Amino acid sequence: MLELENHEYEKAILVGVVTQQQNEDKLNEYMDELEFLAYTAGATVSKRFHQKMQKPNPKTFVGKGKMEEIAAYVQSHNIGTIIFDDELSPSQQKNIEKILEAKIIDRTYLILDIFAQRAQTSYARTQVELAQYEYLLPRLVGLWTHLERQKGGIGMRGPGETEIETDRRIVRDRITLLKKKLLTIDKQMSTQRGNRGALVRVALVGYTNVGKSTLMNTVAKSEVFAENKLFATLDTTVRKVVLRNMPFLLTDTVGFIRKLPTQLVESFKSTLDEVRESDLLLHVVDISHESFEDHIASVNRILGEIDATDKPMIMVFNKIDAYKAQDYDETDLMEERTSAHYSLEEWRETWMAKMGENVIFISATEKENMDDFRKKVYDRVREIHVKRFPYNAFLYPEYVEEEE
């Protein structure tokens, strides 16, 4: 169980369901990730609850018996926060709050809360605030304490607007204001991108916590914040990098995650424009994570949502120093050998082999295979630059490795 040091943490429990679309193994993966999200947000998880059902209960997410079991545990262990693995509908959240009389949070709002904690710049805070308000708008019933109260006084006597109608108007006005603010900043950022000249743009993309910022620090010799928590980096960082004599721009972007809230994808649209307008993507993957193939699929899905799947891409399998295949007993006839038992060499010979030169295995922290990584990036950047400016070919010779 994850513990927080020197931190006042909330006691929380997790709730998920096993359905026809999500078996128990998959749920356990999601719950592990949800616990890491809770830890990142500032909570410690006391217990997990799950139930097998065809689909979540439309009224209370889980069944009556399971809800009673959860309520008993919440009361006996003084639990203040219950976190659900899927996004709850407004009615589900309202019903559950009445039963459990505790703070009810779903995966979507938990991610939004972490983004709010991590946002450092005015731009990131505006993006997160917009996403939070868009999430909050259909859930205003019972959430009045989050918003301004209507003042009484001259012209305000009589029936007037109900509190909920007033709150909705306040939120809609705020959403409109934030969208206008983002539109202004988007134009400024678009101008900045246009002013970067003819340099090739390379963007680091990948699931959250795969080592993108660490890799950027290693390559760009910069000091981008990196931490073993989810969404350590929210603000896009752009650095000018020179490999041999070849200059290019390297961008570190926000990490993706499974079930990424649609509100965040929309509000971070301009941040993701850095990806859409790049010339080359470095898709960083934590190969030591047991679900790295699912992570790749999630990232590719989001790249599809922002129309960035047609970009040239290098798959960068990071953290090879931490990779460990599961032990396999050949004498155990009941045990089936799966991809979890593959060595790194065996992984290289799977579907990864079909990507040819567009794959590299590294460890950014241990500096393993970094020369090969630099050569591969240099070659691709040079190829893009020379295609754009053929007369500059003589300026950038073929990559020759430096002697140690």
N, C-alpha and C positions, 0 to 999 in steps of 0.2 A: 504494500500500500504506500502511496506517495505521501510524504510528510513535508510540510513547509517549515523552514528554519527561520526563527526570528520574525515571524509573520503571524498576525492575527487572522486566522483562517476560519471560514464558515464550515460547519458540519453539514454535509450533503449526502443524499442518496441518489442513485441512478435508476432509471426505469426504462426498459425497452421491451420489444415484442419480437417473438419468432413467428414469421408468417410464411406463406407459400413462396414469396419473393425473397425472403431473408431467413436462411437457416440459422441454426444455433452457432455454428462456427463463425459465420459472417457477423452475427449479432455481437459475439464476444470481441471480434476485431473492432467493431464500431464502439462498443462499450469501453474498450481499452483506450481508444482515441478520445472518447467523451471524458474519461477520467483525467487524461492528460490536459484536455481543454479546461476542465474544472480546476485542476492544479494550477494551470497558467493564470486562470482568472482569480485565484486566491481561495480555493476551497479544498477540503480534504474529504474523501469519499469514505463513508462508514460502511455502506452495504450496497449491493446491486440487486435489483428485482427484475425478473422478466417473466413473461407469460407466452405460452404457445396459443395462437389463435389465427383464424383465416385472414383477418385483417383487423387493424386497431378498432376498438369500440368507438363509434362516432360521438358518444356522449362523454366518456371518461377515459378514453385511450385503452385502458385495461378493463377487465371484467370486475363485477361487483365484489367477488370473493378476494381477488388480488388487491383491490383497492382497500378493503377492510384490513387485510394483512399489512399493507403499507401504512395505513393510518395508525394501527396499533404500534408499529415500530417507531413511527415519527413521534408519537406521544411518549413512549417509554424511554426513548433515547434523546429527547429534546433536539430533534432535527429541525433546522430552520429553513433548509433549501432542498427542494426536490427537482432534479434535472431529468427531463425526458429526452430520449435519443432522437426523436423526430419532431418536426414542427407541429405544434398544437394549433388547432383551429381556435378562434376566439371563444366559441361556446365550450369547447373542451376545457380550455384554461379556466374559464369562469366556474364551470361545474366542479373541477378538481380543487380549486381554491376553497370552495364552500365546504367540501368534504374534509380536506386535510388541514385547512386553516394555517397554511404556511406559504412561503414564497415559492411559486411555481415558475420554472424556467425551462424552455425547450432549447434544443441544440442551436437553433437559429439565433435566439436572443443571447445565448451564452457566447457565441462567436462575435456578435455585435458588441457585447460588453468587453470582450478582450480587445477588439479593434479600438474601442473607445479608450481603454487604458493605454494602448500602445501608440495612439496617434500623437505625434509630436508637433507637427507643423499645423498652421492654420488651415492649409488646404486639406490635409488628412482629417483633421477634426471636423471640417465642414462636410466632407464625404461621409464620414461615419454618422454624424448627426442626421444627415438626410436619410440614410438607411434606417436609423433607429425610428425616426418619425414615420417613415412609410410602413415600418413593421407595427408601430404603435397605433396608427390611425384606426384600423378595424377592431382594435382591442381596448377602446377607451372606456367601456363600461367597467366600473370598479377600479379604474386606474386614475381617478381624478387627482390624487395626491401628487402625480407627476407634473401636473400642469397648473397654469395660472387659474385663479378663481375669479369669477365675474364679480366686479365691484358693484355695490349698490349706489344710491344717490339719485340726483336729479335726472329724470328721463329714463331711469332704470326701474321704476316702480311698476306694479302690474305684472301680468303674466310674462311678457317678453319672451326671450329665448330660454329654453331649458338648459341646465348646466351641460348636459352631454352635447347638445347642439352647439353651444358656445365653445366647448373644448374642441370639437371637430373643426370649427371654423378657425380657431387659434392654430391648430396643427396644420390645416390646409394652407393657411397664410404663411406659416413658417416654412413649409415644404416649398411653396412658390418662391419665397425669398432665398432659400438655400440653393434652389435650382438656378436662379438668376446669378447668384454669387459664383456658383461653380461654372456657369457659362462664361462669365467674365474671366475667371482664372484659366479655363480651358483655352480661350483665345490667346491669352498671354503665353501659356505653355506651348501652344501650337506655333506661335511666333518664335519662341525660344528654340523649338526643334528645327524650325526652318532656318534659323540663324547659325546652326551648327556646321554649316558648310557641306563639303563633299565627303566628309569622313564616313567610313562604313560604320553602321550601327549594329552592335551585337547585344542581345538581351539574354540575361539569365532567367529562365523560367523553371518552375517545378513545384512539387508539393511543399507544404510548409515544413520547416525543420529538416531539410535535406542537405543543408550546408552551402546554400547559394552565397550568403554573405561572407562566409569563411573563404570560399573560393575566390570571391571578388577581392577580399583583403590580400590573398596570396598573389593573385595575378596583377592587380592594380597597385599593390603596395599601399593601400589606403587603410582607413580605420572605420569601416562600416560596422555598426553594432551587430554583434552575433551572440546568440545565447541559445542554450538547449531548452527552449520553450517554443510553443507554437506562436507564429506571427511575430517573431522578434523584430522583423522589419516591415513597416507599413509604407513609409515614404520612399518613393522611387529615388535611387541614387545613380547618378551618371558620372563616370570617371573617364578621362582620356588615358588610354593605355598605349604603350609603344612596345611591340615585340620586334626585336632586331631594330630596324628603322621604320617599321610599318605602324603608323598611328591609326587608332580607331577608337570609337566610343563604346564603353561597356556599361550596361545598365543592369542594376539589381532591382528586381520587381517584387511585389507582395506575393507571398506564398499562396498556393491554392490548397483546397481541402475538399474531401467528399462532402456532398450535401451543402456546398457553399451557398449561403443565402442569396437569392436572386436580387434582393435589394442591394447587396454589396457589389455584385457584378455590375449592376446598373450605375450605382453611385461612384464606383471606382473606374468607370469607363475611360476617363481621360488618362488615369494612371496606366490602364491597360493599353492605351494608344501607343505607349512606348514600345509595347510588344508588337502591336499591329504594324507600326511603321519601321520596325527594325529590318535589317537586311539578312541577319543570321540569328537563329535561336540556339542557345545552349540549354538543352533540357537536362537539368541536374536531377539525378535519381539516387535515393539512399538505398543502395542494394543490400544493406544489412537489415533492412526492415522486411519482415516476413510478407507484408502485403504490397511490396513495391510494384508489382504488376498492376494491381488495382489503382495505385497512385498514378502510374503512367496513364491509365485509361481516364482517370478523373481529370488530369491536366489536359490531355488531348480533347476531352469533351468541352472544357472551358475554352481552350484555344479555338475550337469550332464555333462556340458561341460568339467569339469576338472576331471571327473571320481571319484567323491567323494560322490556319493549318497548311497553307501553301508555301510557307517560308522554308528556306533551306535550314536543316536542323542537324546538330550533333548531339547524340545521346551521351551524356557524361555520367557514368555510373560511379558515384562517390562512396566513400566510407568502406573501401575494400578491406581496410585494416580491421574493421569491426565485423566483417562478414564471417558467419560460421554456419556451415551446413548442419542440419540435424543428423544425429547418429542413425545409422541404418544397420539392422541386424539381419544379415542374409539367411541365417539359420532359422529365423522366425517366419514360418510359412504364413502366419496370419497378418504380418506387416507388409503393406504394399509400398513400394518405393515411389515417391512423388517428387515434384520439383523442390520440395523443402529439403531434400537430401542431396541436391546438386552441389557440386563444387563450383568454384568460380570458372574453372576451365570448361566444365560441362555447360554452364550458363552461356559462355561465349559461343558454344557450338549449337545453341538452340536458335530461336527466331532472331536473336541478336546478330548472328552471323550473316543473315540476309541483308543487314544494313551496311555491310562492307566497311568502307573507310569512315563511316559516320558514327562510329562507336569508340569510346575510350573508357578505360577503367582506371580510376585514380583514388587517392586519399588526399584531400586538401589539407587536412591537419598534419599528416605525416609526410607530406610532400612526395608521395609515391607517384611515379609516372608523370610528374608535372612537365618534364621536358617533352615527352610525347604529346601531352595535352597542348603545350604552347605551339609545338610544330603543327599540329592538326588545325588549331585555330588560325595560326599565321597563314597556312596554305589556303584555307577557305576564305579568309579576309582578303588575301592577295588576289585570289581568283575573282572575287566580286569587284574589287577595286580595278583590276586590269581590264575586266570586261567593260567597266564603266569608262575608264580612261586608258585606252590601249597604249597611248604614247608615253605613259608612266611606267610601262613594264620594266624598263631597264633600271629604274630607281629601286625596285624591290626584287632582289635576286631570290633564287630558290633557298629554302631554309637549310642552314647548315648548323648542326648542333655545336654549342660552345663546349670547349674542353673544360673539364672540372678543375 
